[in-house]
Amino acid sequence: MKQKFIIAGLVTAIYTASSFAPPSKIYKKGWIDLNKNGKKDIYEDPSRSVDDRVNDLIAQMNLNEKTNQMATLYGYKRILKDSLPTANWKNEIWKDGVANIDEHLNGFINWTQLETKLDLVTDMKKHVWAMNETQRFFIEQTRLGIPVDFTNEGIRGIEAYEATGFPTQLNMGMTWNRLLVRKMGEITGKEARALGYTNVYAPILDVARDQRWGRLEEVYGEDPYLTARLGVEMALGIQGAGAASTPKHFAVYSANKGAREGLARTDPQVSPREVEDILLYPFRKVIKEANIMGVMSSYNDYNGVPVSGSKYWLIDRLRTDMGFTGYVVSDSDALEYLYNKHHVAADLKEAVYQAFMAGMNVRTTFRTPDSIIYNLRELVNEGRIPMDTIDSRVKDVLRVKFKLGLFDEPYVKSAENTLKLVNSAAHQQIALQASREGIVLLKNKNNALPLTKNIGKVAVIGPNVIDNDYAHTHYGPLMSKSVNMLEGIQNKIGKDRVLYAKGVELIDKNWPESEIFPEAPDAAEQAMIDEAVKQAKAADLVVLFIGGNTKTAGENKSRTSLDLPGHQLDLVKAIHATGKPYVVVLIGSQPVSINWVEKYAPAIVYAGYPGVHGGTAVADVLFGDYNPGGKLTLTFPKSVGQLPLNFPTKPNAQTDEGETARVKGLLYPFGYGLSYTQFQYSNLKINNQLTAQDKVHISVDVTNTGKVAGEEVAQLYIRDVLSSVTTYEKLLKGFERTSLKPGETKTIQFTIESDDLKLWNRDMQRVVEPGDFKVMVGSSSEDIRQTGIFTVL
């Protein structure tokens, strides 16, 4: 179709012949005549309060329009067949509006298919125009002109064909850097709005409980305090940039029995106090401190009651107790699961009744919105769902749209500015910093690292050398340019000095069955190992890239073993047998029980999923251009048979003392991570006589006693020495990442709030109990350098 430039209302855009003639004169100076009646209604007046505008609009809406604000329409090639509005949209149910459109034109179709050819996805300026045109339909062609909220994923950068690509949320956790996570949130929010997305499904506030869980890459770690503190920063960053933050998954989601995924995301086996202290704690803090505009309700039940159909969870706890004022969307099929998985509703209509009466605002799933909307209308007409309930649910949705400014400035103003902003050089520098800071040094015997750049030939070997699928998977940017591990090392020392061999596939041909029926490599697999050995012998040093990737971890990919998959250990042993010096780099989100590797490899670096700049960041660490300072936010067990094993833990719950028939100890504890330098802790100071309302001020000096600059994460843990109920052995209640030059000392300040000292007593009341609290400050949860006591009177 012929294209030309036009100016339409607030927008300068590329215009393709539309199915609709634009209404005349609805765009006024400073306001929009959304209901096309020629006068400025209260809801159209930017000078009026949000509540006034919401009340005025809800009074003008009919039942069809209200119920349409209670469902999601999935975007192009998910549910929508059209990339742009067509004349037929006037015959579709969304002719009366819709709450939100999810993942529209972001390029993701399904786990195995991306949209890489349509210019409305791949060309940033055309994408902005298409998002504006979609919004224009709802502004101009619906009776009341209620704008749509464009939702999208964004846990490692906004999900789009191209955007700034960060490491996974787990790697961001391993930076232990609040300011960096805030910057990530700001960039994600800014780029979301610039691309037309107004609501970001991030951060994820689930707390890891099982190292086999496939979704570990999506969480900050296994500690609730760390999750809360970084979650607050991410949410504040997103919302400070003008987008809504919608964390997930509320509630009790990440404790699946046996870490099972798929359809088994149900029946968590967690005690009530662990629910409160571990799994709900981050939501409570983020809701209070960041005033988030959205929450996604989870698939699972708890104690027999599905969360997405529970007034206790969606109103009593979420709104009344925690103070949430935004709108709740269901996780995909969480509403449908009420009848087809949990079997607490007879059919879809009863599931709709239970979910919306319980407090759900918007049903979101990969199905057309019709059935939900029609069932809602029937339930209202039958008198089962009161109109007051409908109005309450819809007001929550409208309130967020007003706060986002969608009624006043519904369009992206400048595609040119979008092009300059999204994935800019400045944003990529922050992403590279994040890639570096999330890398953890696990072992460095006899200072095997860093490598010298004048080394001769380097053999780069392993299944993760060129496979960086982790940088392009769902929930973040899809096609942003990336640097794999081979390219990173080649860029560092030159292509002519780098040899490469894959060695083995990430998984063997019978995986995952081979985890219980292991087989020796066949002839073809052995030939790959032999070629790797040949390359190793021709080199002066070997860098082995092993671990997991998107084939072995991710949503619906929980494991039964934590051993290296496939024949990777055979490859490591073969390289070790050559006698050549070598170092190991672990890729992957799940801890790996690398006992043989830990015993024999001189140096081990854990890179996790380090993002689009991962190859550059890892090369910087290997060759000493960056001194690693990341710390583990997951416990690394020696065997899957030790599970459950996590941090924090109750007294003696994970001790091996007295055991005579099991493997003892950990590979690496929570908070662990080495450096190319050393740090000394001294001069701990605490106020030691307090009341329950006082803040506790603690300081400690950290000195770099080594020869190179480095970054240390000082960690503060406390323990309630004597309490009416059992409490955790160590509770993380402060952390600070700081950079120190050789010989430099900095004083690290911590503040503990009274809320940090509370427990759930025997009457399930949350109180501070008088008595002594032990203070432990150090370099990890097991490497405590300074201790002290303060007393609550």
N, C-alpha and C positions, 0 to 999 in steps of 0.2 A: 504494500500500500504506500501511497505517496506520503512523504514526511516533510514537515516544515516546522519552523519555530513560531510559537505564539506566546502571548502572555494571557494567562487565565487567572483572574483573581489575585491570589497571593503567590502564584507560582510561575516561574519561567521554565518551560519544559519542552522536550521533544514531543510533538503531537502526532499521533497516528489516528486516522479517521475513526471516530467514535460511533458507537451504536446510539448515542444519546446526544441531543442538542443541549448545550449547557443552559441552565435556567438563567434568565436575565436578572442582573442587579441584586443577587443575594449577597455578594461580597461588598460589605459596607466599610467605611473607614473605622477601624477599631473593633468591628464585630461582624458576625455572619448571620444573615436571616435564615437560620437553619430550617424553620418550619414554613418559610416562603409566604408569610402572611403580611409582609410589608411593615411590620413594627418590631421594635426591640423587646422581646419577651425577657422575663427575668433570667431564664436559663441561657439566654444569648448575651447577657450583659456581663462582661469581664469584671466590672466593678463590684458586683454583688458577691456575697459569700458563697462558698461551695455548697453549704447546706441549703441556702435559699435557692440556688440554681437547681440542685437535685430535687428539692420538693416541688418546684415549679414544673420541672420536666416530667416527673413521675405522675403529676396530676393530669398531664396532657396525653399520657400514653394509654393505649388500649391493651387488652389482654394479649393480642398477638405480638405487639411490640415489646411488651414486658417479657413474655416467655422467650422471645428471640434473644434477649440479653442474658439468657441463662444457658447458652450453648456455644461451643466452639465450632468454627468451620475450619477444617484443615486445608492448607494451601495447595498450590498447583502441583498436580500429579500425586498428591496424597489423597484428597477427596475432590478438590476443585479440578475440573477437567480443562478449565480455561485459564490461561495466563493473564488475561485481561477481561474486564467486564464485557458481557455481550448482551444483546437484546433479550436473550432468554433468561437473564438474571431477574427480569421483572416477573417471571413465572416461577422462580425458585423461592423457597421458604425465606431466604435471606433478603427478599424484597422489602421486608419489614425491619431489616437490620440484623445484627448479630453481635454477640459479646466481643469475641475476638477471632482473628484469623491467625492460625499457628503455622510457622515455618513456610510462609508464602515466598516463593521464588528464592529460597535460600540454597537451592541446589541439591538438597538431600531428598531422595525418593524412598530408598530403603537401605538396609545394611549392605547390600551388594550392588546398588545402582545409584549413580549420581547423575544430575542433569549438567552436562558440560558443553552443550551445543547451543542452547537457547540464549540469544543475546540479552534478553531481559534478566537473565541470571548472571551471565558472565561479563557483560559490559556494565560497569558501575553506573555510568550516567543514565543508560537506558533502564537499568534496574530501578534507580530512584524515580524516574518518570513513571514506570509501571506501578510501583508502590503508590505513588500519588494518584494515578488513574484509578486504582482499586479503591483507595480511600474516597476519591471523588464520587464514586457511585453511591456510597453511603451518605455522603454529605448532600449531594444534589438530587439523587433519585429516590430517596426514601422520604416519607411524609415529614418526619421530625428532624431529619438530618443528623441522627446520632452517629458519631464517628466510631470506627472499629478500633480496637486495641490490637496492634500487631505484636503477637508474642513470638518468642524464638528462644532457642537454646543458647547458652553462653558460658560454659564453665571453664573454657580455655580460650576465650575470645569469642566474639559473637559468631554464630554459625552462619556463614555466607560463603559464596564461591571464593572470595578473597577478603581477608581481614587480618588484623594483627593476631598471630598465632602464638599463644603462650604454652608453657608446659601444662600438663594435667594438674588438676586441683591437688592431687597427692604431692606432686613435686612442689607446688606452691606452698603446701604445708611444710615441706622439708626445708624451705628457706627460713622459716621462723621469723619472717620479716613483715611486720604489720604495715609499714609504709609502702613497701613494694606491692603487697596485696591490695592496698587502697588504690595505688596507681593503676594496677591491673583492672580493678573495678571501674575506675574513671574512664580508662581507655575503652573498655567493653561497652560501657554506657554511652559514651560519645559516639563510638562507631555504630552502635545499634541505632541511635536516633538519626545519624547521618544516612544510614541505609534504609530508614523508614520503619524500623522496629522500635516499639515503644515499651516493651515489657520483656524482661530477660529472666528465664528460668535458672536463676543462680542467686547465691551460692547453694551448694548441697551441704546440708547441715547434719547428715547422717554421720554417726560415729562408728568406725570399723570395730567389729567384734571377732571376726574370724578371718585368718590369713588366706583361706581358700576362696573367699568371696570374689566373684568376678568383677564387681564394681568398685574395688578398692581404688582404682585410678581416679574415681570421681569424688573421693572424700579427702579431707585434710589429714586424717589419721585416726588413731584409736583413743585420743584423749579429748574429753568434752571441753576442757578449758581452752586448749589450743584451737579447737574447732570453733568455739564461740568467739574468741578474740579475732581470729582471721575472718570468720563469717561476718562479724560486725563491720570490719574494714571493707570487705568486698561489697556488702550491701550499701554502705554509705557511699562508696565510690560510684556504684551504678546509679543510685538515686541522685547523688550530687550532680551527675552528668545529665539528668533529666529523664531517665528511663525508670520504670518500676522494677524493683527487685522482687522476684517470686522464688524464695527458697523451697527446697524439697528434701525429703519426703516426710510429711507429717502424718503419723508419728510411729515410733517404735519399728522402724522399717529395716534397719541394718543388722538385725539379729536373727536372720533366717536360720531355721533348724538345719544344722549341718552345712551352713553357708549355701544352701541350695538356691538356685535362680530359676529362670523360666517361669512356669506356672506355680512353682512351689514357694512363691514369696508370701508366706503366710505363717501363722502359728509360731511367733517368736517365743522362745523359752527364756524369759527374763523376769527377774523378781521385781516387785513394785518399787523398791528403793533404787535398784539399778536403772529402771525406767526413768525415775525422777532425776537421779544424780548424773547419769551418763547420757541417755538418749534425748531427754527433753531439755536438758540444761542449755544447749546451744540455741534452741528455738526461743527459750525464755529470754536469753540475753539479747539476741538479735532483734526480736520483736520490740523489746523495751528500748534499746539504744539506737536502733536504725529506723524504727517506725516503718518497717517494710510494707509495701502495698499489696503483696500477694503471698499466698502459701499454696502448695500443691499437696492434696491429701493422698495418702498412700494406699496401696493395694491390700495390705495385710489386716488381719484382725489382731486383737490383743485380749487375752483371757476370754476368747469366744465371741467377742463383739467386733465386727469389721469397723475399722476407723472411719471409712467413708460413708458409713450409715449411722454414725454415733453422735448424738447430741452432746454427750459427755466430752468427746474429743473436739468436735468442731465448734461448739459454743461454750460449754462450761470451762474447758481448759484453755482453748485457743483464744477466745474473746474475753470471757469474764475474768479468768485467772491471769492470762498473759497480756491482755490489753490489745490484741490484734484488731485493726480497723479496716483492713483491706478486703480483697475478695479471694475466696477459695476456689481453686480449680481442681478437678479430679485428675489423678494420674490416669493414663490411658486404660480404659476398661475397668477402673476401680469401681465405678458405679455398676457396670454390668456384672462385675464379680459378685455383687450382693445376691444375685439369683443363680448365676451359672457356675460359680465356684464355691462361695461360702454357703449357699443354699439357705439364706435367712429371708429371702424374698421369693414369692412363688413365680414371678415373671418380671419382665422389664418394667412394666408399669408400677409394680409394687416396689421395685428397686428405686425408681424415680421418686416415688412417694417418700421412701425412707431417707434417701440421700438429701433431698431438698428440705424436708422437714428437720433433718438433723443439723443443717447449717451449710450445706454445699451451696455455692453461688453459681458455678459454671461447670457443666459437664464437658470434659475434654477427652476425645478419643478419636481413633482413626476410622470413624464412621460418619455418615451424614447426620446432620443435627436434627433431621425431621422427626425421628421416632421419639426423641427426648422431648422435643417441643410439643408435639401432638399429645403425648402422654401428660405433660404438665397442664395443657389446656383442658383436657378431659378431667383431670383431678380437681382443677379449680371449679369447673362447671358442675361437677358432682358434689362440691362442697367439702371435699376431703382436705384440700390444701387451701387455707384461708387466703384471701387477697392480701391481707396484711403481711402474711409470710412472703408472698411473691414480691410485694413492694419492698420489704426489708432486704431480700436477697438482691434485687435489682438495684436498689439504692447503693449498696456496697460497690457494685460494678461501676455505676455512673460516677460515684464519688472519685474513684481512681481515675477515670477518664477526664474528669474536670481537673484533678490535681496535675495530671500530665499535660494539661493545656490543649487537649485535642479538640475541644469545642471552639477554641479561639485561633489556634494555628495548627490545623490538621495535616498540613503538607510539609514535606521537606523543602526548604526554601531554595537551596542552591545545590544542584548536582555537581557543579564545579568545585564548591567547597568540600563536598563529600569526597571527590576524587583526590583532593589535596590532603584530606584528613585520614582517611581509612588506610591502614597499613603503611602509614608514613614512616620515614626514616627515624623520626624521633620516637614513635611508638615501637618500632622494631628494636631500638636500643634498649628500651625497658624490657621487652620480651627476651632479648639476649641476656640481660642482667638476671632475669628470672631463671633462665636456663642454667646459667652458671651457679647461682646461689642455691639451687635445689640439688646439686650433686653432692653426694656423701662419700667420703673416703673411709672405707671399712678396714683396710689393712695396708700397712706399708713397712714391711720388714726390711731392716737395714737400708732405709731410705731408697727403696727401689724406684720410687717416684719422687720428684718429677724426672722425666726423661730429658736427656740433653738433645738439643736440636741438631748438633753436629754428628749424631749417631749415623751409622752407614745406612744400610737397607732395613726397612721396617716391614714385616709381614703382618698384614691386617687380615685377621681370619675369624670366621664365624657367621652364623645365620643372620645376625643383626647388623652386619656391616653396612649393607645397602638397603635393608628393609626398615624404612621409617614410616610404616603405615600408621603408627601411633600418632603421628603429627597431622594426619588427614582424616581421622575417623569422625564419627558422629559427635555432636554436642560442642562443636567448635568450628573454626574455619576449615574449609574442605580442600581448597586447591592453592593456598598460599605457598609461595616458593619456599622450599625447605633445603636443608643441608644434612645429608646423611653422614654416617661415621667415616666412611671412606673419603668422602669429599673434604670433611673437616681435617683429616690428617694430611691429605694431599695438599690442601691449601696451606697447611702449617709448614711442611718441610719439602714440598715439591713432588709432583707426580712421579718423577723418575726414580725416586728413592722409596717408593711404596709398592709392595707386592700385595696381591689379594688372592684369597681362596675362600670359598664359602664353607668348606669343610664338611658340614652336614646341613640338612634341612632343619628348620626350627622344630618340627615334629616328624616322627617317622611315619611310615605308611599305615601303620595299624593303631596310631594314637587316637583316642586315649586308652583303648583297650590294652595297649602295651604297658601301661602303668601297673597293671596286675598280671599281664602275661608278657614279660619282657623278651625280646628277641635280639640276637646278635645282628649287626649290620649285614645286609645282603651284599652281593658282589658290587652292585652299583654304588651303594652307600659306602662300602669300604674303599672304593676307588676315590670317592670324594675326600675321605679322610686322608688317604695316601697322597693325594694332590696337595692337601693342606700341609702335610708333613714335608713334602718336597719344597714348598714355598718357605716354610719355616727354616729349613736347613740352609736355604739360599740367603737368608736374612741374618742381620745382626741381633735383632730383637723381634719378639712377637707381641702384638696386642690382640687378645682374644675377646670377641664380643659375643656373649652368650646370654641366656635367660629366656624371657618370654616376649610376646608381642600380641598383636590383635587376634591371632589364631588361638591363643591360650588364655586370654583374659578379656574382660569386658562384660557388658550386660549380657546375661544368659550364658555366661562362660565361667562358672565356678568350677574349681578343680577338686579332684579326689586325692591328689598328691601334691606335694610342694617340691619334689625333686626336679632337677633339670629335665625338661621334656625331650623325647626322642633320643638320639644318640649323642647328645652334646657332651655328656661326661666322657664318653669314649674319645671324643675329639680332644678334650682337655688332657686326658691321660696320654694320648698319642703325642701331643705337642710337648708335654712335660718330659716324655721319654727321650726327646731329641737332645735334651741338655741345653737348649737355647734359652737365654733369659726371656721371661715373658711376664706380662701383667694381664689382669682380667678386668673387663668392664661388663657389669651386669645391666642389662636393659630389662624393664618389666615393672609392672605395678605390684605384683604379689611377691612377698618374701619367698626366697628359694632356699631350700635346705642344702646348701652348698658345702657340706662338711668336708668332703675330699678337697675341694678347691680352697677352702679356708685354711686347711692344714698345710697344703703344699704350694699354693701360688704365692709369690713374693708380695704382690700388691693387688688389691681389689678395690675398684671404684663402682659405686652404685649410682647409675644415671637415671633410673626410673624411666619415665616417659618425658624426655627433656624438651619437647616442642620442636618447632620448625628450625630453630637455631641449635638443635642438640648436637650436631656434628661439630660445629664451631666451639661450643661450650666445652664438650668433652675433650677436644684437642687442646684447648686452652689449659685445662686441668692437667692433662697428661704431660704436657711440655712446660709446665710451670709458669705460664702467662697468667694463670689465675690460681690462687691458693684456695682449695675447697673448704667451705665452712658450713655446709649443710648438715643437718642432724636428722636421724631417723624419727619418723612419727609412727612407725609400726614396730612391733616386736618381731625379731627374726628367730623362729624356733629351729632346733636341730632336726626335728622330725614332725611330720604331720600327726604322729601318735601322741604328741604332747598337748595337742589342742583339746579344749580351749585354753589359750595362753595369751593374755593381753594386759595392757596397762590402762588404768590403775587396777590394782588387785587388793582383795581383802587380806587380812593378816594370815600368813602361812597357807593361803589358798593355792599358791603356786610353788611352794617350797619343795625341794627334793631331799630335804633332810630326813633321814631315816629310811629312805628308799634303797632297795638292794637289787631290784629287778627291772630297772628302767634307765634309759639314757637321761643324764642330768644336765642342767644348765641351758643357757641360751647361746645361739650364735652371736647375736647382738641385741642389746636391750633398747628400750625406748629412749630417745634422746641422744643416742650414740652417734659419734662422727669424729674423725680425726682431722688433723691439719698438717701442713708442712712445717709448722712451727709449734711451739709449746706455750701454754698459758698457766699462770699461777694465780690462785685466789687467796686473798688475805683481807684482814681488817673488817670482818663482819660486824655490823652494828644493827641493833634492833631496839625499838621501844618495848619494854618488857612488862609494864604494868598498865593494863587497859580495861575499859568497860566494853560491853558488847556492842556499843554504838561507835566506838573509836575506830579510826583507820590505823593500820600497822605500817610503819615506815621502816624499811629495811634497806641497807646499803652494803655493798661489797666491792672491794678493789680487785680488778682483773689486770694482770700484767702480761705482756708478750715477752717471754724470756728467751725466745728463739732468735734466729738470724734473718728472718724474712717477715714481711708484713702478713697479717692474717686476720680472719674474722672468727670470732667466738660467739657462741650462743650460750649466755649465762642463764641457767635454769633454776628457778626457785620452787621447792617442794615443801609442803607442810604436812604434819600429822597431828591429829587430835590424840593426845597421849592417853587420856582416860575418858571414856564416853559411855552413855547409856545403851548405845547400840554399836555393833562393830562398824568401824569406818576403814577407809582405805589406808594401806601402809604408807603411800606417798601420794599426795595430790599436787599436781602442777598448779601453781597459782601466780606465776610470773615468769617472763622470759624476755631477754633483750639480746638482739644481735648487734655486735659492735665490732668495728674495725680498729686494729691496733698496729702501729709501727713497731719494729724491733725496739725493745726496751721501754715502750710506752705503757703507762698505767692509766686506766679510766675507772672512775667510781660509777658503779651501776646502781640505780635507784629502783626499788620495788615498792609498790603500795598494795596492801591487802585490805579490801573492803570487808565490812562486817558480813556481807552476804557470802563472802568466800569461806567463812568459818562455820556456816550453818549446816546442820544435819537434820534428818528426819528422825525425831525421837520415837519412843515406843508407841506414842499415840498418833504417829504420822503427822506431827506438827513440825514445821521447819523453824528451828531455833538455834541460837548460839548458846552452847553450854559452857558455863565457867570452867576454868581449869587451864592446864598447860598445853601449849602447842609447840611442837618441835619444828624448827626451821632447818632446812637442808638446802644448800646452794652448791651447784657444781656444774660439770660439763656434760653429764647425762644423768638418767635416773639411777644408775648404779655407780657413777663416778662422782661421789659427793665430796667436796673439798672443804666446806665450812658448815658448821652446825651451831645451833643456838636454841634458846627457849624464849617464848614470851607467854605471859599469863593474862588471861581474861578474868577479871574480878567478878 
